[in-house]
């Protein structure tokens, strides 16, 4: 018999490999996507290849798979791949094919969101700036010039995927493709040109014959056979549903937090809230595909972030900016996925029955023809816990929670009860740049009109003039002063984000807008000299717009300039695109070597100063970050690669910077003599910069006797399926696990009883087992992971009979 099982195992492996080689048939019906004839319950996560590095991709994808995901979803970034018309770049972080192949190598599917307009808090929504130069173009409308270039790029991407056999129909991982992006948000602005464009985009995409379905997100009138999908945080409540009974309910963007703008506080979305809305979408809307946006946000390197958006992107995702697992978000969602997969057969093929369990409580029951049954017990009351009676059995439902019963009897998961561990990000300072002797500086020249070659008798629009080459555009003019009165008023209004004003080479003031109010205005008293006066105004953009209708019409730069009440808007102006240091590529080894640097502090501090130093790579493998908390605003480069814009001086309403640490991928570094160059627009202090390493070495668990045991363990038996086995007969557990290559070195706190606090701070409660520390230390010290059952028998002691108890453990990994 054993030999027969072995032969069967190898036969199934052969069939699976044969199926991969010959391709997968991907279709859909009203319940789900259907892959090779099987309905699929799919969990997906957005990971954007240019927001990390090729060296990080394997680890990110592996952690996503370990978290219970079956699909990786990514946008395609048009302006990254075609920065100049007809000139393409698919190298390094831009290597889309390599990224898709890495997904395939891990046995996961892929969803390719081609767009090619993507928004995504990405500069210009992913559209290349050269489109602005196409005569008669109107973006994203029934406009022939735009449709021509959109189709050309879309076809190029599709043909590239086909040539590498990356569509599922060819044996590859891509099971879905997306055309356009949230077009319904702007469709009305295009009036009669909107609906024909939607129909054209759908027909064009389907005509490319990828062999897999196409989707349109937030497009409730997506033409057949394109599937309309939901984006948002509450698609279980807000999604109107598929626009055809033959289409499945798909959720393409479940926002795990939200992007952050400079001056704004981070948006914190709890693991419990995410899990609740996923379970509700599946129960109430019959959802069968949920994508987390973002699963790993990463970094907006260089100048890729859209206007006012921070360099760090969705750091609160299940995998943080550095690719480290963020608990409990990652683990709680993993448990959710396991619970739903236990229920997948009746969910995908059973009949749905709804049953009221109270005023704000409902049961969604899925029954299959073969007796399979799964139930979701929902408590919509967000203020109180309740007990409900379901099939003559009483169940406790915490406020705003859903319990999942894969057999309609046994609850295996509740969205509000977190059993997985918590962890905390730790920062270790590896190098302080506090030595004056290690820094050199180079002051940017403040130009006047005589040093400019580009002239005009009116204001030039900034985006078109800089054409994506720089955030900066100098506006300069001069005028004579015959008045003996030396005091005057300079008044400037700009559609740029940041404005700095210089009179006769001296800084006189600055102003900036915000994510809510993009423009900036400046009014300053200035001192004029007798004779010619030179005004130099530096307009800076902090990213380009990424949303809204008619991006081709959006402009930036100065709108009005007055001195002493006189309007100079139609005066003779001189322009300089960018900074001289940018032109000289002062941030590279080659460019830096051609510059005459000065010793740091050799002259008075000036705005617009370049700083340079050398450092060695810190030991180990932990992620690396620069702490720029002592700086103002600017950009930083390591070995010629921009790690992004920084803006530490723009404080939140709580008085803190939106971001102080900036990711430096280890692949950017050499073992020795790494070049660090900063452009400081304000008056920052480079002596306060430090080089840090990031880890998650503090782990903690808080589980009560009323928690459910861990859902299940996973065992792979072939490349495409997984078996889930319920941990029957076990109680709730505190489970701790250290990062790779570390073990539990210290138990900082342990209490079984009624501990007070959480994983941030803890004290003993009125009830405490004196054996707590000894038992936990015996079970956990020196191990990479451990598990302690939360029960009196574990501690050989019931410190307070009849009182509900919990176990709180705080530990350090080393």
Secondary structure, 3 states (H helix, E strand, C coil): CHHHHHHHHHHHHHHHHHHHHHCCCEEECCCCEEECCEEECEEEEEECHHHCCHHHHHHHHHHHHHCCCCEEEEECCHHHHCCECCECCCCHHHCHHHHHHHHHHCCCEEEEEEECCCCCCEHHHHCCHHHHHCCCCCCCCCCHHHHHHHHHHHHHHHHHHHHCCCEHHHCCCEEEEEECCCHHHCHHHHCHHHHHHHHHHHHHHHCCCCCCEEEEECCCCCCCCCEEEEEECCHHHHCCCCCCCCCCEEEEEEECCCCCECCCCCCCCCHHHHHHHHHHHHHHHCEEEEEEEEEECCECCCCCECCCECCECCCCCCECCCCCECCCHHHHHHHHHHHHHHCHHHHHHCEEEEEECCCCEEEEEEECCCCCEEEEEEECCCCCCEEEEECCEEEEECCCEEEEECCCCCEEEECCCCCCCEEEEEEEEEEECCCHHHCEEEECCCCCHHHCCEEECCCCCHHHHHCCCCCEEEEEEEEEECCCCCEEEEEEEECCCEEEEEECCEEEEEEECCCCCCCEEEEEEEECCCEEEEEEEEEECCCCCCCCCCHHHCCCCEEEEEECCEECCCCCEEEEECCHHHHCCCCCHHHHHCCCCEECCCCCCCCCEEEEEEECCCCCCCEEEEECCCCCEEEEEECCEEEEEEECCCECCCCCECCCEEEECHHHCCCCCEEEEEEECCCCCHHHCEEEEEEEEEEEEEEECCCCCCCEEEEECCCCCEEEEECCCCCCEEEEECCCCCCEEEEEEEEEECCEECCCCEECCCCECCCHHHHHHHHHCCCCEEEEECCHHHHCCCCCCCCCCEEEEEEEEC
